[in-house]
Amino acid sequence: MDTTIISQIGNETINLVHNPKILLLGVILIGITILIMYLLKNFIANSIVGVIGLFICSIIGIKLPFMFTLIITSIFGLAGLGFSLILKFFGIL
């Protein structure tokens, strides 16, 4: 699996495994999900926002296994995406 991305600003390579930014992003997404679920209390809206977040991650260059992450994200929304990013941080995914 590809665990690095090439920065578009420079020629530096960013490793996604053991990168604290990925862990922080995952924790923030889980927090946002808890806030959205508390405020909206709507499963479908959370799932749609999670899938949009998955496509934004793929646009900015974070490579995750598409089918696994799509299923988890469509069920759990942003929390599923955050969980996938945390698994990526620890090198499991």
Summary of the structure (lengths in Angstrom):
residues: 93
radius of gyration: 13.2
end to end distance: 8.7
largest distance: 43.6
contacts: 278
relative contact order: 0.22
helix: 67%
strand: 6%
